[in-house]
Amino acid sequence: MLFHVRMNVNLPHSMPADQATQLKADEKALAQRLQEEGKWRHIWRIAGQYANISIFDVDSVDELHALLMSLPLFPYMQIEVMPLCRHPSSVRDNDL
């Protein structure tokens, strides 16, 4: 199942810099592992914002929920999820 996920990150201004740096490093490591596993198919930064648009390819809504909750930055995110399905006019065979 494919999902379009927008993640806006809002770290508190009062968070110590070393804590923020560690959270970001942990988030990057997990995001890259999930990309290598094929679960996090695409990620794009939204210019001028601490936000991204991502495409996830998971087996279920429950798997997506668990994956998102496992993100180190999850407590500081506003997340919007949209399920996706193949468009009948698509000319790509690999966009399932």
HURAWO-V778641 format. One record per residue. SS is DSSP state (@ for helix, = for strand, . for the rest). PHI is phi in degrees with one decimal (* if undefined). Layout:
ss=SS phi=PHI
ss=SS phi=PHI
//
This chain:
ss=. phi=*
ss== phi=-100.6
ss== phi=-135.2
ss== phi=-90.8
ss== phi=-127.6
ss== phi=-104.0
ss== phi=-122.7
ss== phi=-104.6
ss== phi=-103.4
ss=. phi=-132.5
ss=. phi=-74.6
ss=. phi=-63.2
ss=. phi=-62.7
ss=. phi=-83.2
ss=. phi=-68.0
ss=. phi=-59.1
ss=@ phi=-57.2
ss=@ phi=-67.2
ss=@ phi=-67.4
ss=@ phi=-62.2
ss=@ phi=-61.1
ss=@ phi=-66.8
ss=@ phi=-59.1
ss=@ phi=-64.5
ss=@ phi=-66.3
ss=@ phi=-64.1
ss=@ phi=-62.6
ss=@ phi=-62.4
ss=@ phi=-62.2
ss=@ phi=-67.7
ss=@ phi=-60.3
ss=@ phi=-68.0
ss=@ phi=-64.1
ss=@ phi=-66.2
ss=@ phi=-68.0
ss=@ phi=-62.6
ss=. phi=-78.2
ss=. phi=86.4
ss=. phi=-79.4
ss== phi=-103.0
ss== phi=-72.7
ss== phi=-143.5
ss== phi=-145.3
ss== phi=-130.1
ss== phi=-77.1
ss=. phi=-94.1
ss=. phi=-56.1
ss=. phi=80.3
ss=. phi=-134.1
ss=. phi=-92.5
ss== phi=-155.3
ss== phi=-144.9
ss== phi=-114.1
ss== phi=-131.6
ss== phi=-117.4
ss== phi=-109.1
ss== phi=-123.3
ss=. phi=-128.6
ss=. phi=-82.1
ss=. phi=-160.4
ss=@ phi=-63.5
ss=@ phi=-62.2
ss=@ phi=-63.9
ss=@ phi=-61.7
ss=@ phi=-58.5
ss=@ phi=-63.6
ss=@ phi=-62.6
ss=@ phi=-63.6
ss=@ phi=-68.4
ss=@ phi=-80.3
ss=. phi=-67.2
ss=. phi=-56.3
ss=. phi=-88.4
ss=@ phi=-49.7
ss=@ phi=-61.9
ss=@ phi=-111.7
ss== phi=-109.6
ss== phi=-106.3
ss== phi=-121.4
ss== phi=-120.6
ss== phi=-120.4
ss== phi=-129.6
ss== phi=-69.7
ss== phi=-120.4
ss=. phi=-140.5
ss=. phi=-63.3
ss=. phi=-85.1
ss=. phi=-65.5
ss=. phi=-91.5
ss=. phi=-66.3
ss=. phi=-95.4
ss=. phi=-96.3
ss=. phi=-86.9
ss=. phi=-105.2
ss=. phi=-104.0
ss=. phi=-74.3
//
